[in-house]
Amino acid sequence: MSFQGYVIRELETGRIEVLRDGIPVDPVKPVLRELAGNLNLGLLNSSGNAFNTRQLGSQIIKSIQDAESV
């Protein structure tokens, strides 16, 4: 998925990878938090705990897919 100059993808292992201009971003979580804010996504799960990197990445990918399918 491409969004705001980033490519966000979930690898077969479940790991979330973020690329900017083809270069892997590390650490990933701060970028995911920023993108989640831009997509108006919460950073906490239903129990009030922060999403981990995989959960947050999956939420972002799903949100972008949903927006593109409209």
PQR file of N, CA, C, O and H, with PARSE charges and radii, in Angstrom:
ATOM      1  N   MET A   1       0.833  -1.176   0.000 -0.4000 1.5000
ATOM      2  CA  MET A   1       0.000   0.000   0.000 -0.0000 2.0000
ATOM      3  C   MET A   1       0.878   1.239   0.000  0.5500 1.7000
ATOM      4  O   MET A   1       1.878   1.301   0.715 -0.5500 1.4000
ATOM      5  N   SER A   2       0.513   2.199  -0.782 -0.4000 1.5000
ATOM      6  CA  SER A   2       1.221   3.475  -0.799 -0.0000 2.0000
ATOM      7  C   SER A   2       0.348   4.531  -0.147  0.5500 1.7000
ATOM      8  O   SER A   2      -0.857   4.602  -0.393 -0.5500 1.4000
ATOM      9  H   SER A   2      -0.300   2.149  -1.363  0.4000 1.0000
ATOM     10  N   PHE A   3       0.973   5.348   0.687 -0.4000 1.5000
ATOM     11  CA  PHE A   3       0.247   6.422   1.358 -0.0000 2.0000
ATOM     12  C   PHE A   3       1.242   7.496   1.789  0.5500 1.7000
ATOM     13  O   PHE A   3       2.202   7.211   2.505 -0.5500 1.4000
ATOM     14  H   PHE A   3       1.951   5.289   0.887  0.4000 1.0000
ATOM     15  N   GLN A   4       1.011   8.712   1.355 -0.4000 1.5000
ATOM     16  CA  GLN A   4       1.807   9.878   1.731 -0.0000 2.0000
ATOM     17  C   GLN A   4       3.311   9.664   1.550  0.5500 1.7000
ATOM     18  O   GLN A   4       4.113  10.039   2.405 -0.5500 1.4000
ATOM     19  H   GLN A   4       0.232   8.944   0.773  0.4000 1.0000
ATOM     20  N   GLY A   5       3.668   9.068   0.445 -0.4000 1.5000
ATOM     21  CA  GLY A   5       5.080   8.874   0.129 -0.0000 2.0000
ATOM     22  C   GLY A   5       5.721   7.650   0.751  0.5500 1.7000
ATOM     23  O   GLY A   5       6.914   7.408   0.565 -0.5500 1.4000
ATOM     24  H   GLY A   5       3.016   8.763  -0.250  0.4000 1.0000
ATOM     25  N   TYR A   6       4.944   6.881   1.486 -0.4000 1.5000
ATOM     26  CA  TYR A   6       5.443   5.662   2.110 -0.0000 2.0000
ATOM     27  C   TYR A   6       4.815   4.449   1.437  0.5500 1.7000
ATOM     28  O   TYR A   6       3.696   4.515   0.929 -0.5500 1.4000
ATOM     29  H   TYR A   6       3.975   7.078   1.637  0.4000 1.0000
ATOM     30  N   VAL A   7       5.549   3.344   1.439 -0.4000 1.5000
ATOM     31  CA  VAL A   7       4.998   2.055   1.045 -0.0000 2.0000
ATOM     32  C   VAL A   7       4.957   1.225   2.321  0.5500 1.7000
ATOM     33  O   VAL A   7       5.976   1.017   2.979 -0.5500 1.4000
ATOM     34  H   VAL A   7       6.458   3.290   1.851  0.4000 1.0000
ATOM     35  N   ILE A   8       3.770   0.758   2.655 -0.4000 1.5000
ATOM     36  CA  ILE A   8       3.572  -0.032   3.869 -0.0000 2.0000
ATOM     37  C   ILE A   8       3.133  -1.414   3.429  0.5500 1.7000
ATOM     38  O   ILE A   8       2.178  -1.558   2.665 -0.5500 1.4000
ATOM     39  H   ILE A   8       2.941   0.926   2.121  0.4000 1.0000
ATOM     40  N   ARG A   9       3.834  -2.434   3.915 -0.4000 1.5000
ATOM     41  CA  ARG A   9       3.424  -3.790   3.552 -0.0000 2.0000
ATOM     42  C   ARG A   9       3.646  -4.750   4.709  0.5500 1.7000
ATOM     43  O   ARG A   9       4.530  -4.581   5.549 -0.5500 1.4000
ATOM     44  H   ARG A   9       4.609  -2.317   4.536  0.4000 1.0000
ATOM     45  N   GLU A  10       2.790  -5.772   4.703 -0.4000 1.5000
ATOM     46  CA  GLU A  10       2.890  -6.819   5.698 -0.0000 2.0000
ATOM     47  C   GLU A  10       3.549  -8.017   5.048  0.5500 1.7000
ATOM     48  O   GLU A  10       3.047  -8.543   4.055 -0.5500 1.4000
ATOM     49  H   GLU A  10       2.072  -5.909   4.020  0.4000 1.0000
ATOM     50  N   LEU A  11       4.654  -8.448   5.594 -0.4000 1.5000
ATOM     51  CA  LEU A  11       5.384  -9.590   5.054 -0.0000 2.0000
ATOM     52  C   LEU A  11       4.711 -10.896   5.471  0.5500 1.7000
ATOM     53  O   LEU A  11       3.867 -10.903   6.367 -0.5500 1.4000
ATOM     54  H   LEU A  11       5.062  -8.022   6.401  0.4000 1.0000
ATOM     55  N   GLU A  12       5.079 -11.982   4.834 -0.4000 1.5000
ATOM     56  CA  GLU A  12       4.486 -13.290   5.146 -0.0000 2.0000
ATOM     57  C   GLU A  12       4.657 -13.653   6.610  0.5500 1.7000
ATOM     58  O   GLU A  12       3.831 -14.373   7.172 -0.5500 1.4000
ATOM     59  H   GLU A  12       5.765 -11.976   4.106  0.4000 1.0000
ATOM     60  N   THR A  13       5.712 -13.167   7.227 -0.4000 1.5000
ATOM     61  CA  THR A  13       5.973 -13.455   8.645 -0.0000 2.0000
ATOM     62  C   THR A  13       5.061 -12.645   9.564  0.5500 1.7000
ATOM     63  O   THR A  13       5.002 -12.900  10.767 -0.5500 1.4000
ATOM     64  H   THR A  13       6.382 -12.583   6.771  0.4000 1.0000
ATOM     65  N   GLY A  14       4.345 -11.663   8.993 -0.4000 1.5000
ATOM     66  CA  GLY A  14       3.512 -10.780   9.794 -0.0000 2.0000
ATOM     67  C   GLY A  14       4.200  -9.470  10.124  0.5500 1.7000
ATOM     68  O   GLY A  14       3.567  -8.531  10.605 -0.5500 1.4000
ATOM     69  H   GLY A  14       4.393 -11.456   8.015  0.4000 1.0000
ATOM     70  N   ARG A  15       5.493  -9.409   9.866 -0.4000 1.5000
ATOM     71  CA  ARG A  15       6.275  -8.197  10.122 -0.0000 2.0000
ATOM     72  C   ARG A  15       5.789  -7.071   9.205  0.5500 1.7000
ATOM     73  O   ARG A  15       5.443  -7.303   8.046 -0.5500 1.4000
ATOM     74  H   ARG A  15       6.008 -10.172   9.475  0.4000 1.0000
ATOM     75  N   ILE A  16       5.768  -5.856   9.740 -0.4000 1.5000
ATOM     76  CA  ILE A  16       5.378  -4.688   8.967 -0.0000 2.0000
ATOM     77  C   ILE A  16       6.641  -3.992   8.477  0.5500 1.7000
ATOM     78  O   ILE A  16       7.560  -3.718   9.248 -0.5500 1.4000
ATOM     79  H   ILE A  16       6.049  -5.668  10.681  0.4000 1.0000
ATOM     80  N   GLU A  17       6.665  -3.715   7.183 -0.4000 1.5000
ATOM     81  CA  GLU A  17       7.799  -3.028   6.574 -0.0000 2.0000
ATOM     82  C   GLU A  17       7.304  -1.705   5.996  0.5500 1.7000
ATOM     83  O   GLU A  17       6.264  -1.648   5.340 -0.5500 1.4000
ATOM     84  H   GLU A  17       5.919  -3.938   6.556  0.4000 1.0000
ATOM     85  N   VAL A  18       8.067  -0.645   6.252 -0.4000 1.5000
ATOM     86  CA  VAL A  18       7.749   0.680   5.715 -0.0000 2.0000
ATOM     87  C   VAL A  18       8.946   1.158   4.907  0.5500 1.7000
ATOM     88  O   VAL A  18      10.082   1.130   5.380 -0.5500 1.4000
ATOM     89  H   VAL A  18       8.911  -0.691   6.785  0.4000 1.0000
ATOM     90  N   LEU A  19       8.677   1.597   3.683 -0.4000 1.5000
ATOM     91  CA  LEU A  19       9.726   2.104   2.803 -0.0000 2.0000
ATOM     92  C   LEU A  19       9.425   3.554   2.453  0.5500 1.7000
ATOM     93  O   LEU A  19       8.265   3.924   2.269 -0.5500 1.4000
ATOM     94  H   LEU A  19       7.754   1.620   3.298  0.4000 1.0000
ATOM     95  N   ARG A  20      10.448   4.362   2.362 -0.4000 1.5000
ATOM     96  CA  ARG A  20      10.331   5.734   1.855 -0.0000 2.0000
ATOM     97  C   ARG A  20      11.367   5.874   0.762  0.5500 1.7000
ATOM     98  O   ARG A  20      12.563   5.724   1.013 -0.5500 1.4000
ATOM     99  H   ARG A  20      11.390   4.062   2.511  0.4000 1.0000
ATOM    100  N   ASP A  21      10.922   6.159  -0.446 -0.4000 1.5000
ATOM    101  CA  ASP A  21      11.807   6.244  -1.614 -0.0000 2.0000
ATOM    102  C   ASP A  21      12.589   4.943  -1.806  0.5500 1.7000
ATOM    103  O   ASP A  21      13.750   4.964  -2.214 -0.5500 1.4000
ATOM    104  H   ASP A  21       9.951   6.280  -0.650  0.4000 1.0000
ATOM    105  N   GLY A  22      11.944   3.816  -1.507 -0.4000 1.5000
ATOM    106  CA  GLY A  22      12.561   2.512  -1.697 -0.0000 2.0000
ATOM    107  C   GLY A  22      13.528   2.106  -0.605  0.5500 1.7000
ATOM    108  O   GLY A  22      14.131   1.035  -0.673 -0.5500 1.4000
ATOM    109  H   GLY A  22      11.001   3.800  -1.175  0.4000 1.0000
ATOM    110  N   ILE A  23      13.682   2.957   0.410 -0.4000 1.5000
ATOM    111  CA  ILE A  23      14.619   2.673   1.498 -0.0000 2.0000
ATOM    112  C   ILE A  23      13.838   2.302   2.755  0.5500 1.7000
ATOM    113  O   ILE A  23      12.939   3.038   3.162 -0.5500 1.4000
ATOM    114  H   ILE A  23      13.193   3.827   0.466  0.4000 1.0000
ATOM    115  N   PRO A  24      14.170   1.166   3.376 -0.5600 1.5000
ATOM    116  CA  PRO A  24      13.454   0.768   4.596  0.2800 2.0000
ATOM    117  C   PRO A  24      13.608   1.808   5.706  0.5500 1.7000
ATOM    118  O   PRO A  24      14.695   2.337   5.942 -0.5500 1.4000
ATOM    119  N   VAL A  25      12.496   2.083   6.376 -0.4000 1.5000
ATOM    120  CA  VAL A  25      12.478   3.005   7.505 -0.0000 2.0000
ATOM    121  C   VAL A  25      12.656   2.194   8.777  0.5500 1.7000
ATOM    122  O   VAL A  25      12.012   1.160   8.956 -0.5500 1.4000
ATOM    123  H   VAL A  25      11.613   1.653   6.184  0.4000 1.0000
ATOM    124  N   ASP A  26      13.530   2.662   9.659 -0.4000 1.5000
ATOM    125  CA  ASP A  26      13.758   1.984  10.928 -0.0000 2.0000
ATOM    126  C   ASP A  26      14.068   3.031  11.987  0.5500 1.7000
ATOM    127  O   ASP A  26      15.011   3.800  11.799 -0.5500 1.4000
ATOM    128  H   ASP A  26      14.054   3.501   9.513  0.4000 1.0000
ATOM    129  N   PRO A  27      13.348   3.102  13.058 -0.5600 1.5000
ATOM    130  CA  PRO A  27      12.255   2.235  13.470  0.2800 2.0000
ATOM    131  C   PRO A  27      10.961   2.558  12.729  0.5500 1.7000
ATOM    132  O   PRO A  27      10.767   3.673  12.246 -0.5500 1.4000
ATOM    133  N   VAL A  28      10.086   1.568  12.650 -0.4000 1.5000
ATOM    134  CA  VAL A  28       8.846   1.666  11.893 -0.0000 2.0000
ATOM    135  C   VAL A  28       7.726   2.322  12.703  0.5500 1.7000
ATOM    136  O   VAL A  28       6.928   3.082  12.154 -0.5500 1.4000
ATOM    137  H   VAL A  28      10.244   0.662  13.042  0.4000 1.0000
ATOM    138  N   LYS A  29       7.664   2.033  13.995 -0.4000 1.5000
ATOM    139  CA  LYS A  29       6.502   2.426  14.797 -0.0000 2.0000
ATOM    140  C   LYS A  29       6.230   3.936  14.808  0.5500 1.7000
ATOM    141  O   LYS A  29       5.065   4.320  14.704 -0.5500 1.4000
ATOM    142  H   LYS A  29       8.312   1.416  14.440  0.4000 1.0000
ATOM    143  N   PRO A  30       7.230   4.809  14.928 -0.5600 1.5000
ATOM    144  CA  PRO A  30       6.916   6.246  14.897  0.2800 2.0000
ATOM    145  C   PRO A  30       6.243   6.686  13.594  0.5500 1.7000
ATOM    146  O   PRO A  30       5.351   7.535  13.613 -0.5500 1.4000
ATOM    147  N   VAL A  31       6.660   6.121  12.480 -0.4000 1.5000
ATOM    148  CA  VAL A  31       6.036   6.440  11.188 -0.0000 2.0000
ATOM    149  C   VAL A  31       4.608   5.918  11.172  0.5500 1.7000
ATOM    150  O   VAL A  31       3.704   6.606  10.699 -0.5500 1.4000
ATOM    151  H   VAL A  31       7.384   5.431  12.465  0.4000 1.0000
ATOM    152  N   LEU A  32       4.396   4.713  11.682 -0.4000 1.5000
ATOM    153  CA  LEU A  32       3.048   4.149  11.727 -0.0000 2.0000
ATOM    154  C   LEU A  32       2.132   5.001  12.594  0.5500 1.7000
ATOM    155  O   LEU A  32       0.967   5.198  12.250 -0.5500 1.4000
ATOM    156  H   LEU A  32       5.131   4.154  12.067  0.4000 1.0000
ATOM    157  N   ARG A  33       2.639   5.508  13.711 -0.4000 1.5000
ATOM    158  CA  ARG A  33       1.830   6.376  14.575 -0.0000 2.0000
ATOM    159  C   ARG A  33       1.424   7.645  13.832  0.5500 1.7000
ATOM    160  O   ARG A  33       0.275   8.079  13.915 -0.5500 1.4000
ATOM    161  H   ARG A  33       3.585   5.347  13.990  0.4000 1.0000
ATOM    162  N   GLU A  34       2.368   8.234  13.109 -0.4000 1.5000
ATOM    163  CA  GLU A  34       2.079   9.441  12.337 -0.0000 2.0000
ATOM    164  C   GLU A  34       1.022   9.162  11.267  0.5500 1.7000
ATOM    165  O   GLU A  34       0.074   9.932  11.113 -0.5500 1.4000
ATOM    166  H   GLU A  34       3.301   7.881  13.042  0.4000 1.0000
ATOM    167  N   LEU A  35       1.185   8.068  10.532 -0.4000 1.5000
ATOM    168  CA  LEU A  35       0.225   7.716   9.486 -0.0000 2.0000
ATOM    169  C   LEU A  35      -1.151   7.418  10.076  0.5500 1.7000
ATOM    170  O   LEU A  35      -2.171   7.789   9.496 -0.5500 1.4000
ATOM    171  H   LEU A  35       1.955   7.443  10.656  0.4000 1.0000
ATOM    172  N   ALA A  36      -1.181   6.748  11.229 -0.4000 1.5000
ATOM    173  CA  ALA A  36      -2.454   6.455  11.888 -0.0000 2.0000
ATOM    174  C   ALA A  36      -3.178   7.752  12.239  0.5500 1.7000
ATOM    175  O   ALA A  36      -4.393   7.856  12.073 -0.5500 1.4000
ATOM    176  H   ALA A  36      -0.353   6.446  11.701  0.4000 1.0000
ATOM    177  N   GLY A  37      -2.433   8.734  12.721 -0.4000 1.5000
ATOM    178  CA  GLY A  37      -3.027  10.029  13.025 -0.0000 2.0000
ATOM    179  C   GLY A  37      -3.597  10.691  11.784  0.5500 1.7000
ATOM    180  O   GLY A  37      -4.682  11.271  11.832 -0.5500 1.4000
ATOM    181  H   GLY A  37      -1.445   8.650  12.856  0.4000 1.0000
ATOM    182  N   ASN A  38      -2.882  10.610  10.679 -0.4000 1.5000
ATOM    183  CA  ASN A  38      -3.345  11.202   9.422 -0.0000 2.0000
ATOM    184  C   ASN A  38      -4.589  10.493   8.876  0.5500 1.7000
ATOM    185  O   ASN A  38      -5.377  11.080   8.134 -0.5500 1.4000
ATOM    186  H   ASN A  38      -2.001  10.139  10.640  0.4000 1.0000
ATOM    187  N   LEU A  39      -4.749   9.222   9.255 -0.4000 1.5000
ATOM    188  CA  LEU A  39      -5.915   8.443   8.825 -0.0000 2.0000
ATOM    189  C   LEU A  39      -7.037   8.460   9.866  0.5500 1.7000
ATOM    190  O   LEU A  39      -8.058   7.792   9.702 -0.5500 1.4000
ATOM    191  H   LEU A  39      -4.109   8.745   9.858  0.4000 1.0000
ATOM    192  N   ASN A  40      -6.837   9.228  10.934 -0.4000 1.5000
ATOM    193  CA  ASN A  40      -7.805   9.303  12.040 -0.0000 2.0000
ATOM    194  C   ASN A  40      -8.052   7.947  12.688  0.5500 1.7000
ATOM    195  O   ASN A  40      -9.181   7.617  13.053 -0.5500 1.4000
ATOM    196  H   ASN A  40      -6.008   9.771  11.068  0.4000 1.0000
ATOM    197  N   LEU A  41      -6.988   7.169  12.824 -0.4000 1.5000
ATOM    198  CA  LEU A  41      -7.072   5.870  13.491 -0.0000 2.0000
ATOM    199  C   LEU A  41      -6.567   6.016  14.918  0.5500 1.7000
ATOM    200  O   LEU A  41      -5.624   6.764  15.179 -0.5500 1.4000
ATOM    201  H   LEU A  41      -6.072   7.437  12.527  0.4000 1.0000
ATOM    202  N   GLY A  42      -7.192   5.306  15.830 -0.4000 1.5000
ATOM    203  CA  GLY A  42      -6.729   5.313  17.214 -0.0000 2.0000
ATOM    204  C   GLY A  42      -5.464   4.489  17.375  0.5500 1.7000
ATOM    205  O   GLY A  42      -5.151   3.627  16.554 -0.5500 1.4000
ATOM    206  H   GLY A  42      -7.958   4.699  15.618  0.4000 1.0000
ATOM    207  N   LEU A  43      -4.749   4.773  18.443 -0.4000 1.5000
ATOM    208  CA  LEU A  43      -3.508   4.044  18.730 -0.0000 2.0000
ATOM    209  C   LEU A  43      -3.703   2.988  19.816  0.5500 1.7000
ATOM    210  O   LEU A  43      -2.776   2.256  20.162 -0.5500 1.4000
ATOM    211  H   LEU A  43      -5.003   5.474  19.110  0.4000 1.0000
ATOM    212  N   LEU A  44      -4.942   2.921  20.356 -0.4000 1.5000
ATOM    213  CA  LEU A  44      -5.228   1.997  21.449 -0.0000 2.0000
ATOM    214  C   LEU A  44      -6.253   0.963  21.021  0.5500 1.7000
ATOM    215  O   LEU A  44      -7.162   1.253  20.243 -0.5500 1.4000
ATOM    216  H   LEU A  44      -5.695   3.516  20.075  0.4000 1.0000
ATOM    217  N   ASN A  45      -6.092  -0.256  21.544 -0.4000 1.5000
ATOM    218  CA  ASN A  45      -7.070  -1.308  21.256 -0.0000 2.0000
ATOM    219  C   ASN A  45      -8.269  -1.158  22.196  0.5500 1.7000
ATOM    220  O   ASN A  45      -8.312  -0.230  23.005 -0.5500 1.4000
ATOM    221  H   ASN A  45      -5.354  -0.491  22.176  0.4000 1.0000
ATOM    222  N   SER A  46      -9.225  -2.053  22.092 -0.4000 1.5000
ATOM    223  CA  SER A  46     -10.455  -1.949  22.884 -0.0000 2.0000
ATOM    224  C   SER A  46     -10.210  -2.077  24.390  0.5500 1.7000
ATOM    225  O   SER A  46     -11.053  -1.671  25.190 -0.5500 1.4000
ATOM    226  H   SER A  46      -9.190  -2.806  21.435  0.4000 1.0000
ATOM    227  N   SER A  47      -9.067  -2.636  24.778 -0.4000 1.5000
ATOM    228  CA  SER A  47      -8.721  -2.755  26.195 -0.0000 2.0000
ATOM    229  C   SER A  47      -7.980  -1.530  26.716  0.5500 1.7000
ATOM    230  O   SER A  47      -7.660  -1.448  27.902 -0.5500 1.4000
ATOM    231  H   SER A  47      -8.383  -2.966  24.129  0.4000 1.0000
ATOM    232  N   GLY A  48      -7.708  -0.579  25.825 -0.4000 1.5000
ATOM    233  CA  GLY A  48      -7.004   0.634  26.242 -0.0000 2.0000
ATOM    234  C   GLY A  48      -5.496   0.524  26.168  0.5500 1.7000
ATOM    235  O   GLY A  48      -4.782   1.428  26.603 -0.5500 1.4000
ATOM    236  H   GLY A  48      -7.967  -0.646  24.861  0.4000 1.0000
ATOM    237  N   ASN A  49      -5.004  -0.578  25.621 -0.4000 1.5000
ATOM    238  CA  ASN A  49      -3.558  -0.763  25.478 -0.0000 2.0000
ATOM    239  C   ASN A  49      -3.122  -0.324  24.079  0.5500 1.7000
ATOM    240  O   ASN A  49      -3.887  -0.417  23.118 -0.5500 1.4000
ATOM    241  H   ASN A  49      -5.583  -1.313  25.268  0.4000 1.0000
ATOM    242  N   ALA A  50      -1.896   0.148  23.983 -0.4000 1.5000
ATOM    243  CA  ALA A  50      -1.367   0.581  22.684 -0.0000 2.0000
ATOM    244  C   ALA A  50      -1.228  -0.619  21.745  0.5500 1.7000
ATOM    245  O   ALA A  50      -0.803  -1.701  22.149 -0.5500 1.4000
ATOM    246  H   ALA A  50      -1.274   0.223  24.763  0.4000 1.0000
ATOM    247  N   PHE A  51      -1.601  -0.395  20.476 -0.4000 1.5000
ATOM    248  CA  PHE A  51      -1.377  -1.430  19.476 -0.0000 2.0000
ATOM    249  C   PHE A  51       0.116  -1.681  19.346  0.5500 1.7000
ATOM    250  O   PHE A  51       0.917  -0.754  19.468 -0.5500 1.4000
ATOM    251  H   PHE A  51      -1.947   0.484  20.149  0.4000 1.0000
ATOM    252  N   ASN A  52       0.493  -2.931  19.099 -0.4000 1.5000
ATOM    253  CA  ASN A  52       1.894  -3.194  18.796 -0.0000 2.0000
ATOM    254  C   ASN A  52       2.120  -2.864  17.315  0.5500 1.7000
ATOM    255  O   ASN A  52       1.174  -2.521  16.607 -0.5500 1.4000
ATOM    256  H   ASN A  52      -0.158  -3.684  19.000  0.4000 1.0000
ATOM    257  N   THR A  53       3.339  -2.963  16.858 -0.4000 1.5000
ATOM    258  CA  THR A  53       3.690  -2.568  15.495 -0.0000 2.0000
ATOM    259  C   THR A  53       2.894  -3.359  14.460  0.5500 1.7000
ATOM    260  O   THR A  53       2.392  -2.778  13.498 -0.5500 1.4000
ATOM    261  H   THR A  53       4.108  -3.241  17.433  0.4000 1.0000
ATOM    262  N   ARG A  54       2.772  -4.654  14.640 -0.4000 1.5000
ATOM    263  CA  ARG A  54       2.039  -5.476  13.672 -0.0000 2.0000
ATOM    264  C   ARG A  54       0.557  -5.116  13.627  0.5500 1.7000
ATOM    265  O   ARG A  54      -0.034  -5.010  12.553 -0.5500 1.4000
ATOM    266  H   ARG A  54       3.180  -5.126  15.422  0.4000 1.0000
ATOM    267  N   GLN A  55      -0.034  -4.929  14.802 -0.4000 1.5000
ATOM    268  CA  GLN A  55      -1.456  -4.567  14.854 -0.0000 2.0000
ATOM    269  C   GLN A  55      -1.698  -3.204  14.209  0.5500 1.7000
ATOM    270  O   GLN A  55      -2.631  -3.035  13.424 -0.5500 1.4000
ATOM    271  H   GLN A  55       0.446  -5.015  15.675  0.4000 1.0000
ATOM    272  N   LEU A  56      -0.854  -2.245  14.548 -0.4000 1.5000
ATOM    273  CA  LEU A  56      -1.012  -0.899  14.013 -0.0000 2.0000
ATOM    274  C   LEU A  56      -0.811  -0.899  12.500  0.5500 1.7000
ATOM    275  O   LEU A  56      -1.573  -0.267  11.769 -0.5500 1.4000
ATOM    276  H   LEU A  56      -0.097  -2.383  15.185  0.4000 1.0000
ATOM    277  N   GLY A  57       0.204  -1.600  12.038 -0.4000 1.5000
ATOM    278  CA  GLY A  57       0.455  -1.698  10.602 -0.0000 2.0000
ATOM    279  C   GLY A  57      -0.713  -2.323   9.866  0.5500 1.7000
ATOM    280  O   GLY A  57      -1.096  -1.859   8.792 -0.5500 1.4000
ATOM    281  H   GLY A  57       0.824  -2.114  12.632  0.4000 1.0000
ATOM    282  N   SER A  58      -1.280  -3.375  10.438 -0.4000 1.5000
ATOM    283  CA  SER A  58      -2.426  -4.039   9.815 -0.0000 2.0000
ATOM    284  C   SER A  58      -3.634  -3.107   9.754  0.5500 1.7000
ATOM    285  O   SER A  58      -4.359  -3.087   8.759 -0.5500 1.4000
ATOM    286  H   SER A  58      -0.969  -3.752  11.310  0.4000 1.0000
ATOM    287  N   GLN A  59      -3.847  -2.338  10.816 -0.4000 1.5000
ATOM    288  CA  GLN A  59      -4.957  -1.373  10.838 -0.0000 2.0000
ATOM    289  C   GLN A  59      -4.776  -0.323   9.739  0.5500 1.7000
ATOM    290  O   GLN A  59      -5.735   0.033   9.055 -0.5500 1.4000
ATOM    291  H   GLN A  59      -3.258  -2.354  11.624  0.4000 1.0000
ATOM    292  N   ILE A  60      -3.563   0.163   9.575 -0.4000 1.5000
ATOM    293  CA  ILE A  60      -3.274   1.183   8.565 -0.0000 2.0000
ATOM    294  C   ILE A  60      -3.488   0.625   7.165  0.5500 1.7000
ATOM    295  O   ILE A  60      -4.121   1.268   6.328 -0.5500 1.4000
ATOM    296  H   ILE A  60      -2.784  -0.127  10.131  0.4000 1.0000
ATOM    297  N   ILE A  61      -2.964  -0.564   6.909 -0.4000 1.5000
ATOM    298  CA  ILE A  61      -3.120  -1.187   5.589 -0.0000 2.0000
ATOM    299  C   ILE A  61      -4.601  -1.379   5.277  0.5500 1.7000
ATOM    300  O   ILE A  61      -5.045  -1.078   4.169 -0.5500 1.4000
ATOM    301  H   ILE A  61      -2.450  -1.087   7.589  0.4000 1.0000
ATOM    302  N   LYS A  62      -5.367  -1.877   6.243 -0.4000 1.5000
ATOM    303  CA  LYS A  62      -6.806  -2.088   6.032 -0.0000 2.0000
ATOM    304  C   LYS A  62      -7.510  -0.762   5.759  0.5500 1.7000
ATOM    305  O   LYS A  62      -8.362  -0.685   4.874 -0.5500 1.4000
ATOM    306  H   LYS A  62      -5.007  -2.122   7.143  0.4000 1.0000
ATOM    307  N   SER A  63      -7.168   0.264   6.501 -0.4000 1.5000
ATOM    308  CA  SER A  63      -7.801   1.571   6.316 -0.0000 2.0000
ATOM    309  C   SER A  63      -7.520   2.140   4.927  0.5500 1.7000
ATOM    310  O   SER A  63      -8.413   2.703   4.293 -0.5500 1.4000
ATOM    311  H   SER A  63      -6.476   0.202   7.220  0.4000 1.0000
ATOM    312  N   ILE A  64      -6.288   1.996   4.455 -0.4000 1.5000
ATOM    313  CA  ILE A  64      -5.930   2.481   3.112 -0.0000 2.0000
ATOM    314  C   ILE A  64      -6.668   1.673   2.053  0.5500 1.7000
ATOM    315  O   ILE A  64      -7.178   2.239   1.087 -0.5500 1.4000
ATOM    316  H   ILE A  64      -5.563   1.539   4.969  0.4000 1.0000
ATOM    317  N   GLN A  65      -6.729   0.350   2.226 -0.4000 1.5000
ATOM    318  CA  GLN A  65      -7.446  -0.500   1.268 -0.0000 2.0000
ATOM    319  C   GLN A  65      -8.925  -0.110   1.208  0.5500 1.7000
ATOM    320  O   GLN A  65      -9.505  -0.010   0.126 -0.5500 1.4000
ATOM    321  H   GLN A  65      -6.314  -0.110   3.011  0.4000 1.0000
ATOM    322  N   ASP A  66      -9.529   0.107   2.378 -0.4000 1.5000
ATOM    323  CA  ASP A  66     -10.941   0.477   2.430 -0.0000 2.0000
ATOM    324  C   ASP A  66     -11.174   1.818   1.721  0.5500 1.7000
ATOM    325  O   ASP A  66     -12.159   1.971   0.999 -0.5500 1.4000
ATOM    326  H   ASP A  66      -9.058   0.026   3.257  0.4000 1.0000
ATOM    327  N   ALA A  67     -10.286   2.772   1.920 -0.4000 1.5000
ATOM    328  CA  ALA A  67     -10.433   4.082   1.300 -0.0000 2.0000
ATOM    329  C   ALA A  67     -10.282   3.999  -0.223  0.5500 1.7000
ATOM    330  O   ALA A  67     -10.958   4.721  -0.956 -0.5500 1.4000
ATOM    331  H   ALA A  67      -9.486   2.648   2.506  0.4000 1.0000
ATOM    332  N   GLU A  68      -9.402   3.126  -0.691 -0.4000 1.5000
ATOM    333  CA  GLU A  68      -9.182   2.982  -2.133 -0.0000 2.0000
ATOM    334  C   GLU A  68     -10.310   2.231  -2.817  0.5500 1.7000
ATOM    335  O   GLU A  68     -10.511   2.385  -4.022 -0.5500 1.4000
ATOM    336  H   GLU A  68      -8.853   2.540  -0.096  0.4000 1.0000
ATOM    337  N   SER A  69     -11.052   1.417  -2.068 -0.4000 1.5000
ATOM    338  CA  SER A  69     -12.109   0.623  -2.669 -0.0000 2.0000
ATOM    339  C   SER A  69     -13.441   1.381  -2.778  0.5500 1.7000
ATOM    340  O   SER A  69     -14.415   0.862  -3.324 -0.5500 1.4000
ATOM    341  H   SER A  69     -10.888   1.291  -1.090  0.4000 1.0000
ATOM    342  N   VAL A  70     -13.470   2.594  -2.262 -0.4000 1.5000
ATOM    343  CA  VAL A  70     -14.705   3.393  -2.301 -0.0000 2.0000
ATOM    344  C   VAL A  70     -14.924   3.958  -3.677  0.5500 1.7000
ATOM    345  O   VAL A  70     -15.910   4.658  -3.908 -0.5500 1.4000
ATOM    346  H   VAL A  70     -12.680   3.015  -1.818  0.4000 1.0000
TER
END
